[in-house]
Amino acid sequence: MDDSVNNELIELSEKLLLQVKMEEPTSTIEKRLNDISFESLRIGLPSDKAKLTFWINIYNAYFQILAIQKNLEKPAIFTKKVIPIANHFFSLDEIEHGILRKYRWKYGLGYLPDPFPGKKIRHLAVEKTDYRLHFALNCGATSCPPIAFYNYEDIDAQLRLATESFLETDTKIHEEEKVVYVSKLFLWFRADFGGRSGINRILSKQFNIDFSKYKLKYNDYNWDTQLQNFND
């Protein structure tokens, strides 16, 4: 691990997620995360690689905590600032759209920035959005990707595998009709994927098919609750 990365932060994010998976108490780890100074959080995650590792684990752990332990439901589970880290309270939306998507507006298909993200989000946000994060975050719905444990050294390979697995599972190709059905994630976060041309490149790389003449359609998103959906 890079010397500038705060190894304790990464390990705490992994331990928190493990406790959630094992259905063990999380309060001790939550307190340790909250006791870290904001400056340590800011400088301890100096790269997008470190930020992705830490915040994906935190998001996936805290969705389960808020849903199971706090009994929060939509939309409050996403918008309430109840996640205590470094003496600040974050919401799931702030983690996803503020930090991991570099303060993109939630409903702007990825094209519109949030003009007022706040100083704490600006200090913590990634430099560049990695579209693969959409195949790693789990918001408790049946159509969400399963939860995996992300670690600093392997994050790039892990995100690649998560993307490949999700696309293989969720994409339906009708060659005769020249139609490809994809997850609605591609619609909701269209710009994150590089627009239509970027989506074509992602699909073409995965399936070795030229999708430029295909019609793009979106699968219905199943919002039925499916908690504790961990990769085996």
N, C-alpha and C positions, 0 to 999 in steps of 0.2 A: 504494500500500500504506500502511496505517496506520503512522504514525511509531513507534508502540509495538511493532510487530511486528519481530522480528529477521529481516530479509530474508535474511541468510546461512543461517539455519536452513532456511527454506523452499527456498532455492536448492540447498542440500546434499541435501535429500530428493529433489528433482527430478533432480539430477545422479546420485545413487546409483542411482535407478531407471533412468535413461538408460544408465548403464554396464552395468547388468544386461541391459537389452534388447539392447545392442550386443555383449554377451558380452565386455566389456573388464574389466580388473582393477579391483577396487573397494576395495582395501586403503587407498589414500591418502584417499579420501573417508570410509571407515569410521573412520580415525584422526582426521580432522578433526572428525567428529561426536563421537567419544569425548573429544577434548581440550576441548570446550566445557564450561564450568562448569555444574553443576546449576542454580545460580541463574540463569544466562543462559538455560538451557532453560526454566525455570519462567516467568520474566518475559518472555521473548522470544516466547512463544505465549500472549498475554493473552486471546484470545477463542476461542470454540468454532470459529469459522471458521478461525483459524490452526491450532488443534490438529487439526482434521479434515484439513486440507491436509497438514500435516507427517506425522502418524502414519499416515494411509492410504498415503502414498508409502513410508514406512519399512516398514510391514507388508508391502506387496506386494513391495518390493525384497528384504527379508530372508527372506521365505519362499523365494524363488528361490535366494538365496545359501545358505541352510541346506540346501535340498534338493539343489542341484547341486554346490556347493563342499564342503559339510561332510557330505554323504550322510546327513543325518538323515531319519528316517521317523517316521510316527505311532506312538505319541503323543508321543515325545520332541521332535519338531520344534516342537510347540506349547508344551510345558511347560518345556523346558530354558532357563535364564536365561543365554543366550549372545550376546545382542545388545548390544554395547558403545556406550552413548550417555551422554555427560556423566559419565563415570567411574562409571557404574552399569551393571549387567547386567540386561537385560529379557528376558522371554520373549514369544513371539507372543501367548500367552493374556493376559498382563498388558497388552499393547498393546490387544488387541481388547476383552476383557471388563473390564479394569481402567480403562484410560484412555478409550477411545472409547465404552464403554457405561456409564461411571461406576460402576465396581465392582459389576456385576451378576454373580451366580453363573452359571457356564457352563451348568449343567444345570437351571436353575430356570425355563426358558421366559421369562425376563426379569422374573419376578415377585419373585424372591428376591435381596436384596443380599448381597454378600460382606461379612460383618461385620468382617473383618480384612484389608483391602486393603493395609495398609502405608502409611507416611507418604509415600514417594516417589510412590505412585500417587494418593493424595489430593491432593497438590500439583499433579499434572499432568492430572488427569481433567477431562473436559468438564463444563459445568454441566448440560447437558441432552442426552440421547441423541437422535441424529438417525437414524431408522430407515433412511434411505437409505444409510447406511454399509454395510449388508448387501449392497447391490448394487454395492459398490465394492471390497470386500476379496476377494482371491483366495488360496485355500488349496491351489492346485495340483490341484484335482479338475475333472473334465470339466463338472460341473454348476455350477461357480463362475462368477461374472461375469468377463468378460475384464478385463485390466489396462489402466487408463488413467493418464495423467499428470495429476495434480491440481495446480492453481495457485491461489494465494490470491485473486486478483481474480475468478476465474470459478468458484470451488468450488460455489456454489449452483446455477448453471446446469448445471455438469458432473454434479453429483449428481442433478439432475432428469432429465437426459438418460440417465444410467446406469440410473435407475429405470425410465423409460419403455421403454428398449430391453430391459431384462431382463424386464419384465412382458410385453411384446409377444412375446418369444421363448419364455418359459417357461409362460405361462398358456394353458390350454385350456378353452374355454367350450362346454358342451353345453346349448343353450337349451331344447330339447324336454324333456330330463330334469331341467332346472333343477339342473345340477351344474357346478361350476367347479373345475378342477384347477390347483393353484398349487404353487410351489416349497416344499419342506420348510423353507426358511428361515422361512416364516411360522409354522410349528409350533414350531421350535426357539427362536425369539425372539418368541413370540406377544405378550408384553406390550410389547415395543419398538414394535410396530406398533399398539398401542392395543387389544389383544384382538380378539375377533371383529368388534365394531362398527368398530374402526379399520381392520381388513383390508377390510371391506365398503366403507368410504369410499375407501380407496386404490384398490381395484379399480374402483369406480363412477366415480371421477374419470378413471381411465385409459381405460375402455371405454364410458363413458356408458350403463351398464346398472345397474339397481337389483338388487343381489345379496342383498338381505335375505332373500329366500325361496329362495335357492339353497343347496344342500348343498355344503360345502367339503371337498374331498379333496386329498391331497398327492401330488405326483409322487415317484416313487422318485428318490433322489439318487444320481447316478453318481459314485462315488468313484475311478474310474479316473484315473490320473495324467495330467495335461495341463499340463506346464510351459511357460513362455515364451508363454503365451496372451495376447498383447498386442493391444489394439485397433489396427487399421491406421491 
